Amino acid sequence: MIITRTPFRMSFFGGGTDMEEFFLEERGAVLSSTFDKYCYVTVRHLPRFFSYSTELSYSQIERVSSVEEISHPAIRNAMKMLDMQELRLTYEADLPARSGLGTSSSFAVGMLHAFHALKGKYAGKKQLADEAVYLERTLCGEAGGWQDQIAASFGGLNRINFDSGGYEVLPVIISPGRKQELNRRLLLFFTGFTRYSHQVQAAGGMTEEKRRALRRMAALVDEAEKVLTGRRTDLDDFGYLLDRAWRIKKRTGPAVTNGPIDSLYERGLRAGALGGKLLGAGSGGFLLFYVRPEAQESVRRELSELMHVPFFFEDSGTRVIHYTPEEYE
């Protein structure tokens, strides 16, 4: 039996520039971090006592006699890709799916990690990220970028650069105290809305107006990184940059935001937040705000109808947390 634990991510800057239709022609960049909310994938070989050969438990329960019968596209394609047979797979998560935290990609990474471990093989972080991108974007044909799979696999606070040659992951080196201070000034709220990110990403296409906006968003990654790593920079500038980036992102497509989300965001600013954004592709999920400590109670009170979710940054990425070898013929 194998159990993997894979973190969710929050993307601060550059979202959208990690899509191939952009970075194959221009340089993309993303600044993101994983945090201590996870998905757990348990995999073992199913004993041959049943009328079915594979059992899957996620938001649904599937019992099938062949891989081709599996409804879940990521599980079906991953099992075919790695030649997995006769499995029992269970998915659990700390936070809901379709909420802007890269949950589907964290599941893909954790599942692939578990499959390799069940075969008794080591899979490195880059291999898992690459395989998860291939699984979701090519085999499943879902629109979207690459940052979620990379963040879930590598873990930590990183700058991820994209170009026609691929990607590179560059850890953002700051003192533990400054990283903790950034963590303290971020408030995460669940809006209650959920959506499929690949549908939001596909809406509108890559127009020239969107391309111009994405160039500006990629440039903000440089500014934000300088704020974090500079010795004399004011950390509050990170909050103001979040606001600038969100207002640019809203112009990249019709499905990025809506009236209720805009209203919640503006209420957060009026209550004392310096900036923030809707995490993920848009239209629902989690709102992130940068708020000075003295204004946090005011913001929480103003948005009291939303669930506040405390969190801490994490650095481990995907991990096997339980390994029991199995004999399988």
C-alpha positions in Angstrom: 0.0 0.0 0.0 1.2 3.5 -0.9 -0.1 6.8 0.5 1.2 10.1 -1.0 0.6 13.6 0.3 0.7 16.4 -2.2 0.3 20.2 -1.3 -2.0 22.7 -2.9 -0.5 25.9 -4.3 -1.4 29.6 -4.3 -0.2 31.6 -7.3 0.7 35.2 -6.5 1.9 36.6 -9.9 2.2 35.6 -13.5 -0.8 33.2 -13.8 -1.6 32.7 -17.5 1.9 33.2 -18.7 2.5 29.5 -18.0 0.3 28.5 -20.9 2.0 27.1 -23.9 0.3 29.4 -26.4 2.0 32.3 -24.6 5.4 31.0 -23.4 6.3 29.2 -26.7 6.5 32.7 -28.2 7.3 34.9 -25.2 8.9 34.4 -21.8 6.5 33.5 -19.0 7.1 33.7 -15.3 5.1 32.7 -12.2 5.7 33.4 -8.5 3.8 30.9 -6.3 4.0 28.9 -3.1 2.6 25.7 -1.8 1.0 25.6 1.7 -0.1 23.2 4.3 -3.3 21.9 2.8 -3.0 18.6 1.0 -4.5 15.9 -1.1 -3.9 12.3 -0.1 -3.9 9.4 -2.6 -3.9 5.8 -1.3 -3.2 3.1 -3.8 -2.9 -0.7 -3.4 -3.5 -3.7 -5.6 -7.1 -4.9 -5.3 -7.3 -8.6 -4.1 -8.8 -10.9 -6.7 -11.9 -11.8 -4.7 -14.4 -9.4 -6.5 -16.4 -9.3 -9.7 -14.6 -6.1 -10.6 -10.8 -5.5 -11.0 -10.5 -1.8 -10.1 -12.2 0.3 -7.4 -11.9 4.1 -7.3 -13.1 6.4 -4.5 -13.1 10.1 -5.1 -16.2 12.3 -5.3 -17.8 9.2 -6.8 -17.2 5.4 -6.4 -16.3 3.4 -9.5 -16.0 -0.4 -9.7 -14.9 -1.6 -13.2 -13.6 -4.7 -14.9 -11.2 -2.9 -17.2 -9.2 0.3 -17.3 -11.2 1.4 -20.4 -14.4 1.5 -18.4 -13.1 4.1 -15.9 -15.0 7.4 -16.2 -12.4 9.6 -14.5 -10.2 10.8 -17.4 -7.1 11.5 -15.4 -7.2 8.1 -13.6 -8.0 6.2 -16.8 -5.2 7.8 -18.8 -2.7 7.6 -15.9 -3.3 3.9 -15.5 -2.9 3.3 -19.2 0.2 5.5 -19.4 2.0 3.6 -16.6 0.4 0.2 -17.3 -1.4 0.0 -13.9 -3.8 -2.9 -13.3 -6.1 -4.2 -10.6 -6.1 -1.2 -8.2 -7.9 0.3 -5.3 -7.4 4.0 -5.3 -8.8 6.5 -2.8 -8.6 10.3 -2.9 -9.1 12.6 0.0 -8.3 16.3 0.4 -8.2 19.1 3.0 -9.9 21.6 0.7 -12.6 21.3 -2.1 -11.8 20.7 -5.7 -12.3 23.3 -8.4 -11.4 26.1 -6.0 -8.4 27.8 -7.6 -5.7 26.0 -5.7 -4.5 23.6 -8.4 -6.3 20.7 -6.8 -6.7 18.6 -9.9 -2.9 18.9 -10.7 -2.0 18.1 -7.1 -4.1 14.9 -7.5 -2.4 14.1 -10.8 1.0 14.5 -9.2 0.1 12.5 -6.1 -1.5 9.7 -8.1 1.5 9.4 -10.5 3.8 9.4 -7.5 1.8 6.6 -5.9 1.8 4.5 -9.1 5.6 4.7 -9.4 6.0 3.8 -5.8 3.7 0.9 -6.1 5.9 -0.4 -8.9 8.9 0.0 -6.5 10.4 2.8 -8.7 11.7 6.2 -7.6 10.3 9.2 -9.5 12.0 12.6 -9.1 10.1 15.9 -8.8 10.8 17.0 -12.4 9.7 13.6 -13.8 6.4 13.8 -11.8 5.8 17.4 -12.9 6.5 16.6 -16.5 4.3 13.5 -16.5 1.4 15.4 -14.8 1.6 18.1 -17.4 1.5 15.5 -20.2 -1.3 13.7 -18.5 -3.6 16.7 -18.0 -2.7 18.8 -21.1 -2.1 16.1 -23.7 -3.8 12.8 -22.7 -6.8 14.5 -21.1 -6.8 17.4 -23.5 -7.6 20.0 -20.8 -6.7 23.7 -21.4 -4.5 25.3 -18.9 -0.9 26.1 -17.9 1.9 24.2 -16.4 2.5 25.9 -13.0 0.1 23.8 -10.9 1.8 20.5 -11.7 5.3 22.0 -11.1 4.4 23.7 -7.8 2.7 20.6 -6.5 5.7 18.4 -7.3 8.5 20.7 -6.2 6.8 22.5 -3.3 8.0 25.7 -1.7 8.1 29.4 -2.6 9.4 29.6 -6.1 9.8 31.6 -9.2 9.1 29.4 -12.2 10.3 30.6 -15.6 8.8 29.4 -18.9 10.0 29.7 -22.5 10.2 27.6 -25.7 12.8 25.4 -24.1 10.6 24.4 -21.1 10.8 25.6 -17.6 13.1 26.2 -14.6 12.2 26.3 -10.9 14.1 28.9 -8.9 13.5 28.9 -5.1 13.0 32.5 -3.8 15.6 32.8 -1.1 14.4 35.0 1.8 15.0 34.8 5.5 12.7 32.6 7.6 11.5 35.7 9.5 10.5 37.6 6.3 8.8 34.6 4.9 6.9 34.2 8.2 5.9 37.9 8.1 4.6 37.5 4.5 2.6 34.4 5.7 1.1 36.4 8.6 -0.1 39.2 6.3 -2.0 36.9 3.9 -5.7 36.0 4.6 -7.5 33.3 2.7 -11.3 33.1 2.3 -13.5 30.6 0.6 -16.1 32.2 -1.6 -18.2 29.1 -1.9 -18.1 29.3 -5.7 -16.4 26.4 -7.6 -15.6 26.0 -11.3 -13.5 24.0 -13.7 -10.3 26.0 -14.4 -9.8 24.5 -17.9 -13.2 25.9 -18.9 -12.2 29.3 -17.7 -8.8 29.1 -19.3 -10.3 28.2 -22.6 -12.8 31.0 -22.6 -11.9 33.9 -24.9 -8.8 32.5 -26.5 -5.4 34.2 -26.8 -6.3 37.7 -28.1 -3.7 40.4 -28.6 -5.2 42.3 -25.7 -4.8 39.3 -23.5 -1.2 38.8 -24.7 -0.4 42.4 -23.8 -1.9 41.9 -20.3 0.1 38.7 -19.8 3.3 40.6 -20.7 2.5 43.1 -17.9 1.7 40.3 -15.5 5.0 38.5 -16.2 6.8 41.8 -15.6 5.2 42.1 -12.2 6.9 38.8 -11.2 10.2 40.7 -11.3 8.9 43.5 -9.1 7.3 41.1 -6.6 10.5 39.0 -6.3 12.5 42.2 -5.7 10.1 43.2 -2.9 10.6 39.8 -1.2 14.3 39.5 -1.6 15.4 43.2 -1.2 17.0 44.2 2.1 15.4 47.6 2.3 12.1 47.0 0.5 8.8 47.5 2.2 6.9 44.2 2.3 3.6 46.0 2.0 4.5 46.7 -1.6 3.8 43.0 -2.2 0.1 43.8 -1.3 -0.1 46.8 -3.6 1.4 44.7 -6.5 -1.2 42.0 -5.9 -3.9 44.6 -6.4 -2.3 45.8 -9.7 -1.9 42.2 -10.9 -5.5 41.4 -10.2 -6.8 44.4 -12.0 -4.8 43.5 -15.0 -5.9 39.8 -14.9 -9.5 40.8 -14.9 -9.0 42.1 -18.4 -7.7 38.9 -19.8 -11.0 37.1 -20.3 -14.7 37.4 -19.6 -14.8 34.4 -17.2 -12.1 35.6 -14.8 -14.4 37.4 -12.4 -18.1 38.3 -11.8 -20.2 40.7 -9.9 -20.3 38.9 -6.6 -16.5 38.3 -6.6 -15.8 41.9 -7.5 -18.0 43.0 -4.6 -16.3 40.8 -2.1 -12.9 42.0 -3.3 -13.8 45.7 -3.0 -15.3 45.2 0.5 -12.0 43.6 1.6 -10.1 46.6 0.3 -12.4 49.1 2.1 -11.9 47.1 5.3 -8.2 47.5 5.2 -6.6 45.0 2.8 -3.8 46.5 0.6 -4.4 44.1 -2.3 -5.4 40.6 -3.2 -6.6 38.3 -5.9 -8.9 35.5 -6.7 -6.7 32.4 -6.8 -6.7 30.2 -9.9 -8.1 30.8 -13.4 -11.1 32.8 -12.1 -14.8 32.9 -11.5 -14.8 31.3 -8.0 -12.9 29.5 -5.3 -10.6 31.3 -2.8 -9.9 35.0 -2.3 -6.5 35.9 -1.0 -5.9 39.3 0.7 -2.7 41.0 1.8 -3.6 42.7 5.1 -1.5 44.4 7.8 -1.9 42.7 11.2 -3.7 45.7 12.7 -6.4 45.6 10.0 -7.0 41.8 9.9 -9.8 41.7 12.4 -11.6 44.4 10.4 -11.3 42.4 7.2 -12.4 39.2 8.8 -15.4 41.0 10.3 -16.4 42.6 6.9 -16.2 39.2 5.2 -17.7 37.2 8.0 -20.1 35.3 5.7 -17.0 33.7 4.1 -14.9 30.9 5.6 -11.5 32.1 6.7 -8.9 29.4 6.2 -5.6 29.8 8.2 -2.6 28.3 6.5 1.2 28.1 6.7 3.7 27.9 3.8 5.3 24.5 3.2 8.4 23.4 1.3 8.2 19.6 0.8 6.1 19.2 -2.3 4.7 15.7 -3.0 5.8 13.0 -0.6 5.3 9.3 0.0 4.1 9.2 3.6 3.4 5.5 3.8 5.1 2.6 1.9 4.3 -1.0 2.3 5.7 -3.2 -0.6 3.3 -5.6 -2.2 3.8 -8.8 -4.2 1.9 -8.6 -7.5 1.9 -10.9 -10.5 
